[in-house]
Amino acid sequence: MDGILPLWKERGMTSHDCVFQLRKILHTKKIGHGGTLDPEVDGVLPIAIGKGTKMLEFISDNIKIYAGEITLGLSTTTEDAYGEMVEEKKMTTPFSTDEIDRVMKLFSGDITQIPPMYSAVKVNGRKLYEYARAGQEVKRPERQVTIYSFERCDQPIWDSKKGIQSWHFRVVCGKGTYVRTLAVDTGKQLGIPAHMSDLTRIASGGFTKEQAVTLSEVEKLVEKKQFLDVLIPIESTVKNMPHLDLSNELWEKIKNGRPLPFDEFELAKCPQELVALFYENQLVSIYEPSEKQKGWLKPRKVLQTK
């Protein structure tokens, strides 16, 4: 059983909880996930099964889409609605939609983020959330992330009694983006404490909310022997890579991961990117340019050897 399962992770579960449950349901150990979701966040969690686990890095590198809510007026330790309040500043007047949209546009493109203390980023061998739980503050490494779009989805709601303002947003982003931090930094640009008050991942790894199934649905499909109907072939993970169909002769040369000069693949020039190799309509390997041997291609992933 090899492939990718677009799972709908429900709130209250960790990504690892989902993998643990699926191992029991599917009676297989070779299962992994592509792109961690916080326990309080629901949404699309791509699950790799069997040889699909070799493709996790390509799933994780894909664009992600989130729908969420930003609330101005208070910040928390975790940068979301589940942490302890750090700062509160009751607003006396709401921001206009023009002011909000102007600030949100500042985050389009390549930006720098500092990961939240409550995150799995490692510093000196320990995860940041371990320092946070111990009450320790450490210097966090900056990271570059890409925001393709960050837009307001509705009219902001103004609560004059609480002195807070909130609105829903949609963000399309690249690997490693902390949406919680995006919400907090939006508040900083407006000069007011803020936090991410809600979040759902509606697309990840090229898979959408409409394709995703829940754990309970997986159980029912297994009982009916229909699970393979929702398991997506691993070939889906390389749809954006150049494809190369192998002859019988070439397959014999590369099936065990042998590097070869690019012209052996009957290519006019050496590719500068990953190439997906197919034999008899099946993905068998992913090759890449060799750093040591100019003009050669070497294996990045070997999926089939016979």
N, C-alpha and C positions, 0 to 999 in steps of 0.2 A: 504494500500500500504506500504509494508515493504521490505527493501532491501538496497543494496549498488549500487550507480551509479558511475562508474569511469568517472569523468568529465575531459575534456581537458580545463583547464583554459587558456584563451587567455591573452595576455599582455595588460596592461592598466586597469585591473580590480583587485580589492582586492578579497580575498577569501570570505569575507562577502558579497560583491556585487553578487557573484555567488549564494550564498545561498538565498539572497533576490530575485534574478531573478527567481530561481527555485521555490520558494514559490508561486510566481505569476503564473508561467507556469503550475505547478502541482496542484495548489489550495489546498495546505496543509502547515501547519505551522511547523510541526514536521520534520525539516530538519537541519542537521549540517554537518560540514566538518571535515575531519581527516588530520590535518597537514597543517598549513598555508603556502601559497606561497606569496612572495612579489609581488606587482603590476607589476613590470617590468620583472617578471619571468613567463614563460608559462610552462605548463606541466600537469601531472596527479594529479588531486585533488579528492580523494575519498569523495563522498558525501553519508551520511547516511540518510535514509528516514524511518519514522515511528519507529518501534521497532529497526530498524538498528541503531538509535542514541544511544541505550544502549551499542552498541559494538564499539563506537568510540575509546575508550582507547586501544582496541586491534588492531584496524586499525593503530593508530598513532605509536604504538610500533614496527611496522614492518619495515623491511629494505627499504631504499629509494635509488634510482639510479639517478644520475644527469649527464648531459653532459654540459660542459661549456668551458670557455676560460679564461686564465690567461694572463694578460699583465704586463710586467715588465717595470719600468722606471718612474712610477708615482703612488701615492696613493691618495685616496679620503676620504672625511668625512664619506661616507656611505659604503666604502669598495667595491663599485661597480662602474659602468660607469656613474651613475646618480648623484653622489655627487660632491661637490666642491673639487678642487685639494688641497691636504694638503702638499705634497712634490713631487718634480720632480728632478730626477737625470738622465740626459741623459747618456745613455750607449755608450761607445766608441767601445766596442767589444761584440759580442753576447756570451751567454753561450753555451757550447756544449750540445748535447743530453745526453751524459753520465753524465754531471754535473747536468742537470735538473732531470734526472731519479733517480740519487742518492739521491737528496734532497727530491723528492716526496716519495720515499720509507721510509723516516724517519717518515712519518705520518701514516704508517700502524699500525693497532692495537688499543689499548686503549690510547687515548691522552687527554691532557688538553687543553681546549679552554677558552678564555676570550670573552664573547659575544660582538659584536660591539655596539657602543653607539646608532646607529640607529637600534634598535631591540625592541621586545615586552617584553623582560625580565623585571620583576619588581624589583625595589630596593626601600625599604621604602615606599611601596604602590604605587609608580609611575613607569610607563614604561620608559625604558631607552631612547626611542626616544623623550619622553616629555622633559626630561632633555636636550637632544641634541638640540632640537628645541629652547629651552630657552637659549642656549649657556652655559649650565652648564655641568661640567665634574664630574662624581661620580665614586667611586670605584665599579668595576664590579665583581660579583662573578665568580669564576672559575667553570667550569663544565667538567665532564668526558664524553667523547663521544667515539664511536667505529668506526674506519675506516677499512672496510674489504678490500678495494682496492682503490688505487688512482694512475691512470696511464695516461701518455701522449698518445694522439690518433693520432697525426700527426707530421710532421716536423715543428719545430718552425719557425716563420716568423720574419725576422730581417729587421727593418726599420732604415737604417743608418742616414737618414735625421732627423727623430724625436728622434732617440736614444732610441727606444723601441723594445721590443721583446715579441712575444705572441705565444701561442700554445693552442690547444684544449685538454681537459682532460675528463676522465670518472671517477666518484667516486661512490663507493657503501658504504653506511654508515648507522649508526643506528640513533635512535631517538635523536633529539636535536642538531644535527650537523649544524654548520654555515659554509656553503661552501664558503661564502665571506671571512670569517676569515681564512679558509684553504688556499685560494689564497694569502692573505696578509702574512700569516706565511711562505708560500713557498718563497716569496720574501725576508722576513727577513733572512731566512736560507742562501739565496744567497747573502745577503748584499745589496739588492736593493729594493726601494719602489715598491709596486705592488698592483694591484686590480683585482677583478673579472670582466671581461669585457663582459661576456655573460653567461647565465645559462638557462637550460631547465631541468625540472624533467621528466624523461622518465619512471619511475616506482615508485609506492608508495602503501603501504598497500597490497602488493601482486597483484596489478593491473598494467598493462603495457600500453604504448602509443597506442598499437594496439587495445586495448579494449576500449579506451576512446572515448567519444563523446562530441561535442561542445554544447553550449547552443542553437544555431540555429538548430542543428540536433535534440536536445531534443524536441524543439517546433514542428518540422515537425513530429516526431514520435508520439507526443501526438495528433496532428491533425488527424493522420492516425490510431489512437488507437493501436499503436504498441510499446508504451513506455515500457511495461512490458517485451518486448523481449530483452531489454538491461539492465534491472534491475536485478542485481545479488543477489541471496538469501543470507540471513544473515548467513546461514550455512558456507559460504565461509570464514568467519572471524575466524573460529575455526578449520580450516583444519590441523593446526599443533598441536592441543591439542588431548590428548587421548579421545576417544569417549566411552560412556557407554549407552547402550540401556536399558530403564526402562520397567519393567513389569507393569501390571495394578495396582498391589498391591503397588509397590514402587512409582509409579506416584501419587497415592492418598496420600502418606505420604509426598512427597516433593513439590507438586504443589504450595503450598503457602509459600515456602521458609523455610521449617523446617530443622534444623540441624539434622544429624544422625551419629551414629557410622559407621566407614568405612565398617565393616563387613555386615551391612544391605544392602550394595550395591553389596554384594557377591564378594568382592575383597579380595585377599590373604593378602594384606598389605595396609596400609594407603598411598595414593598418596602424593607426596611432591610438586605437581604442580597442575595447574588448570585442571579440568576435564569437558568436554562438555557432558551434559546429553540430550539424545534424547528420545522422546516418539512418537511412530508411525511415525518414520522417520523425525520428526520435532525437531529442537533445542528448548528446553524448559527452560534450566537453565545452568549456569556455577557454579560449586562448587569448593571450595578450602579447604585446611587443616585449621582447627580451631586453632588459637593461644592460646585460653583459655582452650579448652577441647582437650587434647591429644587423638589422635586416632579418632577424629570426623571430619566430613566434614560439612562446612557451605556454604550458598549461596553467591556467588559474584555478580551474575546477575540472575534475574528471568524474563524470557521473556514470558512465557505462564503460566496462572493460571487456565485454564479450557480446 
